[in-house]
Amino acid sequence: MTDAYRGGPFHGAGLPARLTAHGARIRVFDPCRRGVDPEQVREFQSLVADELSDLHRWIRLLGEENGRLRRALRDWQTMHARECRPPNQGHW
C-alpha cells in the first residue's frame, strides 16, 4: 500500500506542521523559464504572512477564552451540585 496522504501526520499522530508567517515570508521559489514577477510574489507572501499571523493570534485568543469558559462552567456545575443535592432517601 502506498502513502497517499500528504497533508501532515496521519490521524491520531498529532497536528500537521503549521505554516508560519515567518515561513511564508522567507519561502524561496525556484526560477523557471517563464517565471513570475518576484516583487509580486514577495507582496503576496507578505499578505499571506500577515493573514497567518492574525489567524494564529485569533486561535490563541479563542483557545484562552475557551479555557476560561470551561473553568467557569466547571465552577458553576460544582457550586450547583453542592446546593441542589437531594437528601439521601435511597440506596443511590
DSSP file (Angstrom, degrees, kcal/mol; ACC not computed):
  #  RESIDUE AA STRUCTURE BP1 BP2  ACC     N-H-->O    O-->H-N    N-H-->O    O-->H-N    TCO  KAPPA ALPHA  PHI   PSI    X-CA   Y-CA   Z-CA
    1    1 A M              0   0    0      0, 0.0     2,-0.3     0, 0.0     0, 0.0   0.000 360.0 360.0 360.0 136.2    0.0    0.0    0.0
    2    2 A T        -     0   0    0      1,-0.0     2,-0.7     2,-0.0     0, 0.0  -0.642 360.0-108.7 -96.7 155.0    1.3    3.4   -0.9
    3    3 A D        +     0   0    0     -2,-0.3    -1,-0.0     1,-0.2     0, 0.0  -0.734  41.7 165.3 -81.1 113.3    1.1    6.5    1.2
    4    4 A A        +     0   0    0     -2,-0.7     2,-0.5     2,-0.0    -1,-0.2   0.623  47.9  94.4-102.1 -18.0   -1.4    8.9   -0.5
    5    5 A Y        +     0   0    0      1,-0.1     3,-0.1     2,-0.0     5,-0.1  -0.648  38.7 161.6 -80.8 122.3   -1.9   11.3    2.4
    6    6 A R        +     0   0    0     -2,-0.5    -1,-0.1     1,-0.1     4,-0.0   0.233  47.0  93.2-124.1  12.6    0.4   14.2    2.1
    7    7 A G  S    S-     0   0    0      1,-0.2    -1,-0.1     2,-0.1    -2,-0.0   0.339 100.0 -72.6 -92.2   7.9   -1.2   16.8    4.4
    8    8 A G  S    S-     0   0    0      8,-0.1    -1,-0.2    -3,-0.1     3,-0.1  -0.901  86.8  -8.6 133.6-164.5    0.7   16.0    7.5
    9    9 A P  S    S-     0   0    0      0, 0.0     3,-0.1     0, 0.0     5,-0.1  -0.239  79.2 -96.4 -64.0 155.6    0.8   13.2   10.1
   10   10 A F    >   -     0   0    0      1,-0.2     3,-2.4     3,-0.1     4,-0.1  -0.247  59.9 -68.1 -66.2 161.6   -1.9   10.6    9.9
   11   11 A H  T 3  S+     0   0    0      1,-0.3    -1,-0.2     2,-0.1     4,-0.1  -0.236 125.6  19.7 -52.6 132.7   -5.0   10.9   12.1
   12   12 A G  T 3  S+     0   0    0      2,-0.2    -1,-0.3    -3,-0.1     3,-0.1   0.367  98.9  98.0  87.6  -5.2   -4.0   10.4   15.7
   13   13 A A  S <  S-     0   0    0     -3,-2.4     2,-0.2     1,-0.4    -2,-0.1   0.311  95.8 -92.1 -97.8   9.5   -0.4   11.2   15.1
   14   14 A G        -     0   0    0     -4,-0.1    -1,-0.4    -5,-0.1    -2,-0.2  -0.561  61.8 -38.2 110.2-177.6   -0.6   14.8   16.2
   15   15 A L        -     0   0    0     -2,-0.2     3,-0.1    -3,-0.1    -5,-0.1  -0.564  61.9-108.5 -84.3 146.5   -1.2   18.0   14.4
   16   16 A P        -     0   0    0      0, 0.0    -8,-0.1     0, 0.0    -1,-0.1  -0.351  49.9 -83.8 -67.3 156.8    0.2   18.7   11.0
   17   17 A A        -     0   0    0      1,-0.1     2,-0.3    -2,-0.0     0, 0.0  -0.390  49.2-128.5 -62.8 134.2    3.0   21.3   10.8
   18   18 A R        -     0   0    0     -3,-0.1     2,-0.6    -2,-0.1    -1,-0.1  -0.610  11.0-122.4 -86.8 144.2    1.7   24.8   10.7
   19   19 A L        -     0   0    0     -2,-0.3     2,-0.2     4,-0.0    -1,-0.0  -0.761  35.4-153.7 -79.5 123.1    2.7   27.3    8.1
   20   20 A T     >  -     0   0    0     -2,-0.6     4,-2.0     1,-0.1     5,-0.2  -0.574  24.7-116.1 -97.9 163.1    4.1   30.2   10.0
   21   21 A A  H  > S+     0   0    0      1,-0.2     4,-2.1     2,-0.2     5,-0.1   0.905 118.5  51.0 -61.9 -41.4    4.2   33.9    8.9
   22   22 A H  H  > S+     0   0    0      1,-0.2     4,-2.0     2,-0.2    -1,-0.2   0.915 108.4  51.7 -63.4 -42.5    8.0   33.7    9.0
   23   23 A G  H  > S+     0   0    0      1,-0.2     4,-0.7     2,-0.2    -1,-0.2   0.872 110.5  48.5 -61.7 -38.1    8.0   30.6    6.8
   24   24 A A  H  < S+     0   0    0     -4,-2.0     3,-0.3     1,-0.2    -1,-0.2   0.873 111.2  50.7 -69.7 -36.6    5.8   32.3    4.3
   25   25 A R  H  < S+     0   0    0     -4,-2.1    -2,-0.2     1,-0.2    -1,-0.2   0.858 115.5  39.9 -70.4 -35.0    7.9   35.4    4.2
   26   26 A I  H  < S+     0   0    0     -4,-2.0    -1,-0.2    -5,-0.1    -2,-0.2   0.462  81.8 128.0 -97.2   0.1   11.2   33.6    3.6
   27   27 A R     <  -     0   0    0     -4,-0.7     2,-0.4    -3,-0.3    18,-0.1  -0.323  44.8-155.5 -58.7 133.7   10.0   31.0    1.2
   28   28 A V        -     0   0    0     -2,-0.0     2,-0.3     0, 0.0    -2,-0.1  -0.932   1.8-149.3-115.4 136.4   12.1   30.9   -2.0
   29   29 A F        -     0   0    0     -2,-0.4     0, 0.0     1,-0.0     0, 0.0  -0.804  21.7-110.6-106.6 145.9   10.9   29.7   -5.3
   30   30 A D        -     0   0    0     -2,-0.3     2,-0.1     1,-0.1    -1,-0.0  -0.495  37.5-113.6 -70.7 139.6   12.9   28.0   -8.0
   31   31 A P        -     0   0    0      0, 0.0     2,-0.3     0, 0.0    -1,-0.1  -0.411  36.4-173.6 -71.1 151.3   13.4   30.1  -11.1
   32   32 A C    >   -     0   0    0      4,-0.1     3,-0.9    -2,-0.1     0, 0.0  -0.907  38.7-101.3-139.4 170.0   11.8   28.9  -14.3
   33   33 A R  T 3  S+     0   0    0      1,-0.3     2,-0.6    -2,-0.3    -1,-0.1   0.915 121.5  34.2 -62.3 -43.9   11.9   30.0  -17.9
   34   34 A R  T 3  S+     0   0    0     -3,-0.0    -1,-0.3     0, 0.0     0, 0.0  -0.543  92.8 167.6-108.7  65.5    8.5   31.8  -17.8
   35   35 A G    <   -     0   0    0     -3,-0.9     2,-0.2    -2,-0.6    -2,-0.0   0.037  31.1-111.5 -72.2-179.7    8.8   33.0  -14.2
   36   36 A V        -     0   0    0      1,-0.0    -1,-0.1     2,-0.0    -4,-0.1  -0.669  43.9 -77.8-110.3 167.4    6.6   35.5  -12.4
   37   37 A D     >  -     0   0    0     -2,-0.2     4,-1.9     1,-0.2     3,-0.4  -0.527  36.9-148.9 -66.8 117.0    7.5   38.9  -11.1
   38   38 A P  H  > S+     0   0    0      0, 0.0     4,-2.5     0, 0.0     5,-0.2   0.838  96.1  57.1 -58.9 -33.3    9.5   38.4   -7.9
   39   39 A E  H  > S+     0   0    0      2,-0.2     4,-2.2     1,-0.2     5,-0.2   0.899 106.6  48.4 -66.0 -39.3    8.1   41.6   -6.4
   40   40 A Q  H  > S+     0   0    0     -3,-0.4     4,-2.5     2,-0.2    -1,-0.2   0.881 110.6  51.9 -66.7 -37.3    4.6   40.4   -6.9
   41   41 A V  H  X S+     0   0    0     -4,-1.9     4,-2.8     2,-0.2    -2,-0.2   0.940 110.9  47.1 -63.2 -46.6    5.5   37.1   -5.2
   42   42 A R  H  X S+     0   0    0     -4,-2.5     4,-2.2     2,-0.2    -2,-0.2   0.889 111.6  51.2 -62.9 -39.4    7.0   38.9   -2.3
   43   43 A E  H  X S+     0   0    0     -4,-2.2     4,-2.0     2,-0.2    -1,-0.2   0.924 112.1  46.6 -63.5 -43.6    4.0   41.2   -1.9
   44   44 A F  H  X S+     0   0    0     -4,-2.5     4,-2.6     1,-0.2    -2,-0.2   0.912 110.5  52.8 -64.9 -41.8    1.7   38.1   -2.0
   45   45 A Q  H  X S+     0   0    0     -4,-2.8     4,-2.8     1,-0.2    -1,-0.2   0.887 107.6  52.2 -59.7 -38.9    3.9   36.3    0.6
   46   46 A S  H  X S+     0   0    0     -4,-2.2     4,-2.4     2,-0.2    -1,-0.2   0.913 109.6  48.4 -64.4 -42.6    3.6   39.3    2.8
   47   47 A L  H  X S+     0   0    0     -4,-2.0     4,-2.3     2,-0.2    -2,-0.2   0.926 113.6  46.9 -62.6 -44.7   -0.2   39.4    2.6
   48   48 A V  H  X S+     0   0    0     -4,-2.6     4,-2.6     1,-0.2    -2,-0.2   0.916 111.9  50.9 -63.7 -42.9   -0.3   35.6    3.3
   49   49 A A  H  X S+     0   0    0     -4,-2.8     4,-2.4     2,-0.2    -1,-0.2   0.906 110.3  49.1 -62.4 -42.3    2.1   36.0    6.2
   50   50 A D  H  X S+     0   0    0     -4,-2.4     4,-2.3     2,-0.2    -1,-0.2   0.914 111.7  49.3 -63.3 -42.0    0.1   38.8    7.8
   51   51 A E  H  X S+     0   0    0     -4,-2.3     4,-2.6     1,-0.2    -2,-0.2   0.907 110.5  50.5 -64.6 -41.4   -3.1   36.8    7.4
   52   52 A L  H  X S+     0   0    0     -4,-2.6     4,-2.8     2,-0.2     5,-0.3   0.911 109.0  51.8 -62.0 -42.6   -1.4   33.8    9.1
   53   53 A S  H  X S+     0   0    0     -4,-2.4     4,-2.1     1,-0.2    -2,-0.2   0.934 111.7  46.7 -59.3 -46.0   -0.2   35.9   12.0
   54   54 A D  H  X S+     0   0    0     -4,-2.3     4,-2.5     2,-0.2    -2,-0.2   0.916 113.3  48.8 -63.0 -43.2   -3.7   37.2   12.5
   55   55 A L  H  X S+     0   0    0     -4,-2.6     4,-2.6     1,-0.2    -2,-0.2   0.918 111.6  48.2 -64.9 -43.7   -5.2   33.7   12.3
   56   56 A H  H  X S+     0   0    0     -4,-2.8     4,-2.2     2,-0.2    -1,-0.2   0.880 111.6  50.9 -64.7 -36.7   -2.7   32.3   14.8
   57   57 A R  H  X S+     0   0    0     -4,-2.1     4,-2.6    -5,-0.3    -2,-0.2   0.926 111.5  47.8 -64.4 -44.2   -3.4   35.1   17.2
   58   58 A W  H  X S+     0   0    0     -4,-2.5     4,-2.9     2,-0.2     5,-0.2   0.905 110.3  51.9 -63.7 -41.3   -7.1   34.6   16.9
   59   59 A I  H  X S+     0   0    0     -4,-2.6     4,-2.2     2,-0.2    -1,-0.2   0.922 111.5  47.2 -61.3 -43.5   -6.7   30.8   17.5
   60   60 A R  H  X S+     0   0    0     -4,-2.2     4,-2.2     2,-0.2    -2,-0.2   0.930 113.9  46.7 -63.6 -45.3   -4.6   31.5   20.6
   61   61 A L  H  X S+     0   0    0     -4,-2.6     4,-2.4     1,-0.2    -2,-0.2   0.900 113.0  49.1 -65.0 -40.3   -7.1   34.1   22.0
   62   62 A L  H  X S+     0   0    0     -4,-2.9     4,-2.6     2,-0.2    -1,-0.2   0.872 109.5  52.7 -68.1 -35.4  -10.1   31.8   21.3
   63   63 A G  H  X S+     0   0    0     -4,-2.2     4,-2.2    -5,-0.2    -2,-0.2   0.908 110.0  48.1 -63.4 -41.8   -8.3   28.9   23.0
   64   64 A E  H  X S+     0   0    0     -4,-2.2     4,-2.2     2,-0.2    -2,-0.2   0.913 113.0  47.9 -64.4 -42.2   -7.7   31.1   26.1
   65   65 A E  H  X S+     0   0    0     -4,-2.4     4,-2.6     2,-0.2    -2,-0.2   0.898 109.9  53.1 -65.2 -40.2  -11.4   32.2   26.1
   66   66 A N  H  X S+     0   0    0     -4,-2.6     4,-2.4     1,-0.2    -2,-0.2   0.917 109.4  48.8 -60.5 -43.9  -12.5   28.5   25.7
   67   67 A G  H  X S+     0   0    0     -4,-2.2     4,-2.3     2,-0.2    -1,-0.2   0.900 110.5  50.8 -62.9 -41.1  -10.4   27.6   28.7
   68   68 A R  H  X S+     0   0    0     -4,-2.2     4,-2.3     1,-0.2    -2,-0.2   0.915 111.8  47.4 -62.9 -42.8  -11.8   30.4   30.7
   69   69 A L  H  X S+     0   0    0     -4,-2.6     4,-2.6     2,-0.2    -2,-0.2   0.880 110.1  52.5 -67.3 -37.8  -15.4   29.4   29.8
   70   70 A R  H  X S+     0   0    0     -4,-2.4     4,-2.6     2,-0.2    -1,-0.2   0.924 110.9  47.3 -63.0 -43.1  -14.7   25.7   30.6
   71   71 A R  H  X S+     0   0    0     -4,-2.3     4,-2.6     2,-0.2    -2,-0.2   0.916 112.3  49.5 -64.3 -42.0  -13.4   26.7   34.1
   72   72 A A  H  X S+     0   0    0     -4,-2.3     4,-2.5     2,-0.2    -2,-0.2   0.911 112.6  47.5 -63.6 -42.3  -16.4   28.9   34.7
   73   73 A L  H  X S+     0   0    0     -4,-2.6     4,-2.9     2,-0.2    -2,-0.2   0.922 111.9  49.7 -64.6 -43.3  -18.8   26.2   33.7
   74   74 A R  H  X S+     0   0    0     -4,-2.6     4,-2.3     2,-0.2    -2,-0.2   0.913 112.0  48.5 -61.7 -42.5  -17.0   23.6   35.8
   75   75 A D  H  X S+     0   0    0     -4,-2.6     4,-2.5     2,-0.2    -1,-0.2   0.916 112.5  48.3 -63.5 -42.7  -17.1   26.0   38.8
   76   76 A W  H  X S+     0   0    0     -4,-2.5     4,-3.0     1,-0.2     5,-0.2   0.918 111.5  49.8 -64.0 -43.2  -20.8   26.7   38.3
   77   77 A Q  H  X S+     0   0    0     -4,-2.9     4,-2.5     2,-0.2    -1,-0.2   0.902 111.4  49.0 -62.7 -40.4  -21.6   23.0   38.0
   78   78 A T  H  X S+     0   0    0     -4,-2.3     4,-1.8     2,-0.2    -2,-0.2   0.933 114.2  45.1 -64.0 -45.7  -19.6   22.3   41.2
   79   79 A M  H  X S+     0   0    0     -4,-2.5     4,-2.0     1,-0.2    -2,-0.2   0.923 114.8  48.1 -63.7 -44.4  -21.5   25.0   43.0
   80   80 A H  H  X S+     0   0    0     -4,-3.0     4,-2.1     1,-0.2    -2,-0.2   0.882 109.1  53.3 -65.4 -38.9  -24.9   24.0   41.6
   81   81 A A  H  < S+     0   0    0     -4,-2.5     4,-0.3    -5,-0.2    -1,-0.2   0.881 110.0  48.1 -65.2 -37.2  -24.2   20.3   42.5
   82   82 A R  H >< S+     0   0    0     -4,-1.8     3,-0.6     1,-0.2    -1,-0.2   0.905 115.7  43.3 -68.6 -41.1  -23.5   21.2   46.1
   83   83 A E  H 3< S+     0   0    0     -4,-2.0    -2,-0.2     1,-0.2    -1,-0.2   0.804 118.5  42.3 -76.3 -29.7  -26.6   23.4   46.5
   84   84 A C  T 3< S+     0   0    0     -4,-2.1    -1,-0.2    -5,-0.2    -2,-0.2   0.190  75.0 133.4-106.6  15.9  -29.0   21.2   44.8
   85   85 A R    <   -     0   0    0     -3,-0.6     3,-0.1    -4,-0.3    -3,-0.0  -0.535  53.4-132.7 -70.1 122.6  -28.0   17.8   46.2
   86   86 A P        -     0   0    0      0, 0.0    -1,-0.1     0, 0.0    -2,-0.0  -0.347  30.3 -89.9 -72.9 158.3  -31.2   16.0   47.3
   87   87 A P        -     0   0    0      0, 0.0     2,-0.9     0, 0.0     0, 0.0  -0.356  48.5 -99.8 -64.4 149.5  -31.4   14.3   50.7
   88   88 A N        +     0   0    0      1,-0.2     3,-0.0    -3,-0.1    -3,-0.0  -0.607  59.3 152.3 -77.5 106.4  -30.3   10.7   50.7
   89   89 A Q        +     0   0    0     -2,-0.9     2,-0.2    -3,-0.0    -1,-0.2   0.386  59.7  21.3-116.5   0.7  -33.5    8.7   50.7
   90   90 A G  S    S-     0   0    0      0, 0.0     0, 0.0     0, 0.0     0, 0.0  -0.783  96.3 -77.1-149.3-167.8  -32.5    5.5   49.0
   91   91 A H              0   0    0      1,-0.3    -3,-0.0    -2,-0.2     0, 0.0   0.532 360.0 360.0 -81.5  -3.7  -29.5    3.4   48.2
   92   92 A W              0   0    0      0, 0.0    -1,-0.3     0, 0.0    -4,-0.0   0.441 360.0 360.0 -84.2 360.0  -28.5    5.8   45.3
